[in-house]
């Protein structure tokens, strides 16, 4: 049995990468009648039914290690959060919502701050960006105009041999960054669409692109932060720094000035950045409000 990975799904067809070739596959009855629906990023078993025209039939979906639902992509090694420091100005609340959400799914976040060339060394935005690195997050300060920059080279190396999903707010430089990594990415996508005879309807938001020995997924950003399947305690328990300080209260949400809470003490002692903590409290209040509305 052949094993490959689904790069994208269009209508009832899954496009499976196998030995550097893309096979157009339909699911067998066994898969169609199961509870599992093929999704981009799935490792699958399939039969080749027409080797000349690269046609196949999906027979099995292998177990997923993780999954994003908006967009639907599975088996992700890391989510690259693209955030601009200037133009538009750094928006820590949006960045931190991405960060908290991704960590709660037990997926590694990688932070890439763009437009560093528009900042001065004493700018508040640059200082805040560097604080994430101090907290242990893999962080890159990139200038998309200088590809020989050491930080840019290190950023590219961080993508090697991994499946990375890129996301970020509008205007942050995600498309520019992707085009520097994979030149003419979006034009090439249109060409691939034509060769697959799917016309203008081939565009998909859930697609993985080949980059050297790695795969890269482009997303429009999580259109909404829906915490229906994620509880307040999930967020509290998943944050990198919060796990490190090891609060003595196992069910502590680290808010409301809980006496003896190690996280609150870390904020008061300026060990943990107050602006990230304030964004965390806002997210917890948002979850609380969502739960309240759901009851009525």
Secondary structure, 3 states (H helix, E strand, C coil): CEEEEEEEEECCEEEEEECCEEEEEEECHHHHCCCCCCCECCEEEEEEEECCCCEEEEEEECCCCCEEECCEEECCCEEEEEEECCCCCCCHHHHHHHHHHHHHCCCEEEEEEECHHHCCCCCHHHHHHHHHHHCCCEEEECCCCCCCCHHHHHHHHCCCCCEEEEEECCCCCHHHHHHHHCCCHHHHHHHHHHHCCCHHHHCCCCEEEEECCEEEEECCCCCCCCCCCCCHHHHHHHCHHHHHHCCCCCCCCCCCCCCCCHHHHHHHCCCCCHHHHHHHHHHHHHHHHHHHHHHC
